[in-house]
Amino acid sequence: MNIYLLTPIGKNGKWGYANEDGDLTIEYNFEKVTFFKGDRAAAKLDGKFGFINKEGRNFQKPKFDSIGYFTNERANNKTLANNLH
């Protein structure tokens, strides 16, 4: 199983991630998610955004109302609304 190529996948209004074989690797726990950039992705939980790693663990606990694109491993202030799943 290659957990490094993960794609957002939704079910019943919740989002998780599947590997390239289509196997669910991160459970459907999130309200919204983004694609991974490097080793992290943004995920919305309980109305707030945070960042998760490729094992689905919190890299940054959910506390943000909105998030932005990653540049040089940091998120900026531009909204990701068009890239959320």
ZIWONOR-V527079 format. One record per helix or strand of 3 or more residues. SS is the DSSP state (~ for helix, > for strand). FROM is the first residue (numbers start at 1). TO is the last residue. If there is no record, write none. Layout:
ss:SS from:FROM to:TO
ss:SS from:FROM to:TO
This chain:
ss:> from:7 to:11
ss:> from:14 to:18
ss:> from:24 to:30
ss:> from:40 to:45
ss:> from:48 to:52
ss:> from:58 to:64
ss:~ from:81 to:83
